[in-house]
Every structure is written in structure tokens, then in C-alpha cells.
Amino acid sequence: MIYDLIRDEIKGFKNYDVPTIECMYKMDANETPFGLPEATMNNLQEIVKSANVNRYPDPVSLKLRDKLAEYCGTTRENIFAGNGSDEIIHILMNAFVSKNDCVVYPVPSFSMYKVYSQIAGAKNVEVALKDDYSYNVDEIINTINIFNPKMVILCNPNNPTGTTLDRDDIVKILKVNDGITVVDEAYYEFYGDTVVDLIGKFERLIVLRTLSKAYGLAGLRVGYAVSNSDVISCLNMVKSPYNVNSISQAIALSVLEEGRVDEKVDYIKNERKFLQDGLKEIGKLKVYDSKANFLLIEFDDAYYVYNKLLEKGVLVRNFSGDKILSNALRVTIGTREANSYFLKCLKEILV
């Protein structure tokens, strides 16, 4: 059988499962409810035409990296563009992690850390969050001292909990970790705090960002890493030649040229408070504070609630089968219409 030939590291492997489910309100994937900026939409035909799709794309995304560097307050040499931050995590593993190297990351957190480190043949060391889902910094530092990992990954704000790690705590970890420290800032715009400015001080710091969340380009798959130029050179050694397609580069550049997304981010943050307040009024659940565009909610029977919501046309993230989050659901902050309908449905289910 073909499975007899598969690598030992991925025998019995379970990849990230993305269900395709019809629904009225899709609130499961931390996407923005907003479409492209009006100016980009109005010029979309010209933007696509300028992409010259009969030619291969710019292999190193020069114009896009220049704009991202301007946004981050760095230079082009500090930016690496990828096909979503997922691809960049994979590239990081390919560049730095050898078989049996140790990779440390929190749990619960973004599941692709485990997926890509397992594919690399690494030894995964998971550090549990505290009962309130805050980071256990002392345990992370203790784990680093014991295992001397090749890579430590910190998701800030953390997905799916929405909890954060203070800058001072990240610095503590950077000071004790001799390997690579990856700080995943996918939800940075909703939080506002960053460690991008520390890449000159800590040469093994890599910050991950994405245009999938606040900028609403999830369907185009544009992510980026910010680090010192030597790290960026290492990533370029192992990336595919044309990893970000022409249309994604062109539309991403146009969206960034439209400026920051403060107004849309403020809308989401206001709706997050609206939804959190509404959930607390319902009772019979526990909702956690979040600095991202989603909320984690615990129920007595999350699987029951999930299916009842689905019957009413609302799709949220279900964690059934997860040893830590089995009674939790994650809901993406949507429009006032979607959020109000979600609250109405929950009241009917729980009250």
C-alpha cells in the first residue's frame, strides 16, 4: 500500500480540517465582514490588467515589500512576503528545523504550528496556557532552559483564546532563548502592540503578520515576516520561486496604498464589546476577554450549542475532540446584523 511508503513523521497524521458547510452567517474563520476598499474595487479591472498574468509574478514581491516595510517602519530587506502566513510557518520550519530539533509552542493555540513542526520531524513541546488561558511565562522559560529549543512560537494575540503576552514577557523569553523566537502577530491590528521594533536588538526574532484579518484579503493569501536581513536571506533560500501570485501582489499593494484600516478595526472592536456584553447577559456560558476579532465561549455542552446554531444558519468554530477546548466555541466578530442574530439564536438555545 502507498501508506507504507509515507514518512514516519506523518503516519497517522491529522491535518487542519476545514469543513464546507452552507450557512447564513459564517462566523468560524476570523475573517473580516468587509470587502475590498471602494477605490480598489472601482479600479479592479485595471489592477488585474496591470498584473500581466501571462508572465510569472515578481519572485520577491519588491513593490509589495516596499509598502509593507513602510507600514512596519522598516526597510525592504526586513520583509519576506509569503502565500499567507501559513506558508511562512512552513518555510521557517524548512529553513531552521531539522529532524528531532525541539519546537516549543503554547496550547491551545494555532494548530498549524504543530502540523508543520510534525512534518519537519521536530520534537513538539507544548506549554499549556493557564486556566484563564493567559500565558504561563515562567513555564515557557523553564521549558526553554530544559529543552534548548531550535524554535519557540508565541501567538500574540493568541488564537483561539484572544489572550495576549506583554511586551516585557516577550523580552524575557527572547533573552533566554538561544534559538529562533517567532511572534505571530496575525491579529496585531486589533491589539495594537507589537515587537517589530525589536528585530534590530534580537537577531533571532521573527514577527509574522498577515493581510487576511484586518485587511480582509483572506482569499488572496498574503502574509509576511519581519526580521533582520540575514533571517530574510535564509527564508529566501528555501521558498518557492514565485510564491505570491501576481494578482495577490497587485491587489494587496492597492489595498495598502488606500491607507490603514483604523475605521474598520474600530468597528470590529466596538462590535466585540457589543457581543461580549450580550453574551454575559445571557448567562449559562463563560466568555473570555479578547484582543482579537473573535471571542472564545465555553458552554456546558458546546457540541449541542454548535449544532443548534448550525440549524439556525450560524457557523462558528467547533472544538469537539480537542482535549482542552472540547466545551468551547469560537465566534468571529461580524456585522451588527450577524452579531445580533447570533445572540438571538443563543438566547433561544440556552434560555
N, C-alpha and C positions, 0 to 999 in steps of 0.2 A: 504493500500500500504506500501511496505517496507520503502519508503522515509518518511513516517510518524514517523518512529522509529529512524531516524538519529538524531544525536546530534544537538542541536540548533546552536552551533557554526559553523557548516559546512553546514547548509541548504543554498542552493543557491551558494555553494562553487564552485570556478573555479580553478582547479589545473593547474600546469605548463604543457602547451601543447607542445609536441614535434612531429612535423609532419614528416612523412616518405615520402620523395619526391626524385624521381630519378633526378640526375644531373651529369654534367660533373665535376664541381668543387664545392665541399662542403665547403662553407666559412661562415657558420652560427653559429657554436657552440664553437668557440675559442679553437679548437683542434690544436695540432701541426701537421705539414705535415710530420714529421719524424717518422719512425718506431722504433723498438727496437734497441739498440746498437748491433753492429755486434757480439761481444763476447757473448752476451746474446742469440742472435738468433742461433749462432753456437752450443750453449750448451743447447738449449731449451728442447730437449728431456730428458737430464739428470736432468735439473731443475724440469721439471714436474714429472719425476720419483721420485725425492727426496721428492716431496711434499706429497707422501703417501696419495693419495686422498681417499683411503678406510678408513682412520682414520679421525676423526674430526680435524680441524685445531687447532693450538695453540690459546687458547681462549684469550690471552692477547698480542699476537704478539711480544714476547720478543726479538727475533733477529732483527726484523724489527724496533722495537722501539729503540734498541741499536744503529742501524745505523742512524736512524732519529735524535737521540739525538746527535750523533757525528756531523751530518750535521748542527744542530742548535746550537751547543756549549752548550748543557745542559746535563742532565742525563736521564736515562730511566724513572725515577719517574716523570719527567716533560712532558712525551709524552703519548698521547692517540691516538691509531690508529682506524680508522673507515672505513666503507664501503662508501668511498667518503666523502667529507666534508659536503655534503647534509645530510647524516645520522648523522653527528656530530651536525649539527644545530638542528636537531630533538631531539637528545639526550640532548643537552643543555636545550631545552625547557622543556623536561620531567624532568630534574633534578632540574631546578631552577624556572620555571614559573608556577604559579598557576592561576586558573581562575580569571579573572579581574585584574591580575597584568598588569602593563604597560610595553610595549616593544617599544623602540624608534629606528627608523632606517631612513636612508635617502631615498628620492625618486627623480628621478628614481634610482633604484639600483637592486640588485639580487632579483628576485621575490620570492625566497623560504623563505626569511625572513618573509614576510607577510603570506605565506602559513602555515608555521609551527607555527608561533605565533597565527594565527587564529585557527588552530587545537587545540592548548593549551588552547584556550578560553581567550587569553590575550586581553587587550585593545591596539590596534595598534595606535601609534602616529607617523605620518610621517612628517619628516622635509624636506622641499623642498630644493634642491640644488639651487644655484644662476642661473641667466640667462645664464652664461657661463659654467654651470654645475660644478662649483667649490663648495666646501663645505661651508655652512654658519655656521661657528663655533659658532658665537655669538648666533645664533638661537638655535643650539643644546644645548648649555649651559643654555640658558633661558628655554628651554623645560625641561631639567633635573631639574632645580630649581622649576618649576611649578608642574611637574608630579611625581617626585621622582621615576623613573622607576626601575623595577627589572632588566631590561637588556637594554643596548644600543649596537647597532650593527653598526660598521663602516667598510665599504668595501674599501680597500686601496691597489692598485688602484681600483677605483670604476667600477663595471660592471653595465651598458653598456657604460659608458661615458669615461672611461680611465683616469679620473681626480684623483688627489691624495690629501691626507691630510698630512700636515707637521707634523713631529715628535713633535715639540713644541705644536702644537694644540691638538694632541692626549693626551699629558701630561696634558694640561689644562682640557680636558674632564675627564681624569682619576681622577684628583684632586677633581672635583666637584661631580662625580657620586658615590653614595654610593652602587649602585647595581653592577651587572656584566657588564663589558665592553668587548665586543667581537670585535677584529680587524681581519677582514677576509683578509688574505694576499695570496689569491689564485694565484695572478699574481705577487708575490714577485720577482721571478727570473728576470722578465722583467723590474722591477723597481729598485731593489737593496737596498731599505731602509726597515728597519724592526724595530719592537718594542719588539722582542723576548727577548732581553736583559733586558727588564723592568719587567719581570714576578716576579723577586725576590723583587722588590721595591713595586709593586702594586699587592696585593694578589688576587684581583678580576679581573685581566686582563687575558683574554684567547685569544690566537692567533691561527687562523685557517690557515692551509696550505693544499695543495693537490699535488699529483703526476700526476694529469690529464692534466695539462697545459704544462709547460716547459719540464717535464719528459716524456710526451707522453703516459701516462698509463690510458687514459680516459676510455678505455674499461675494465679495471681491477678494477676500483672504489677503489682507495686507497687515503684516506685523513688522516690528523692528526691534533690534537690540541696540543698546547704547553702552559703550565701553571704551577702553583705551585702544589706540590704533593697532597695537600688537595683537590683542584679542580679536579684533575685527579681521585682521590678516589671517589668523588661524581659522576663523569661520569661513572665509573665502576659499581656503584650501579645499574644503570638503563639500561645499554647496554645489548644487546642480548649476550648469552654465546659465540657464535662463529661468530662474526660479520664480520670478514675479512677472506675470504676463503683461503685455503692452496696454491692454485696456484697464487693468487694475492700476498700473502705474499712472496712466493718464487721468483717470477719474479721481484717484487718491490725491494727485497733485492739485487738481482743480478744487477739490473739497478743502484741502489745506489752505489754498490761496484765498478761499472765502473767509478765512479767519477762524478764531476759536469758536467753541460750541458752548459758551457760557450760558446762554439763554436756555438752550435745550437741557443742559446739565442742571440748571436751577429748577427747571420744570420737573425733572425726574426726582430731584431731592425733595421738592415740595410734595410730590405725589407719594414718595416713600414715607414721609411723615403722615400724610393722609391715610395711607394704607395701614401703617403701623398703629396709629390711633384707633382706626376702625377694628383692627384685629383684637386689640386689648379690650375694647368694649364688648366684643362677642364673648370672650372668656372660653373656657374649656380647651385652651391651647396655650402654648408658650411661644412668643415671638422674640427673636434676638435682635439687638441693635445692629445696624449695618451701615458701613461706609461705602457700599457699592450700589448697584442698580437692581438689587434683589433683596429678599428677606427670607430667612430660614425660620420655619414654623414647625413646632413639634405638637403632635396630637396623641391621644390615647391609641388611636388606630389610624395611622396615616394612610395605609393602603385602602381602607374603606373610604376615607375622605377623597383620596385621589380618584378612585373610580366613580364616586358620586359627582365630583367636579367634572369629570370627563363626560358623564351622561348629560350634564348641563352645558357642554360645549367649551369647557375651560381646560386647557392642557398646562399642567405645572410639572416641575421636575420631581420624579418619584425616586426614592432611595431604598425601596424594598430590596432586601437581600444584603444591604450594607450593614456590617456588624455594629457600626457606631450610629448611623443615621436611619435605622430601619423605621423609626416612627417620625421621620421628618419629611417635609416637603419644602421645596424652594420655589418661590414665586418671583418672576421678573416684574419689575415696576413698569406698568404700561401707561396708557392714557387714562384720564379721569373716567371715561366711559368703561374701559376694561377693568379698572381697579374697583369701581363701584359695583359692577356686575359680579366680580369675584367675591366681594364682601357680601353681597346679597345671597349668592349661592351658598357661601359658608354658613350664613345665619340659618338658611333653610335646612342645611345638613346637620348642624350642631345644636340648634336651639329647639 
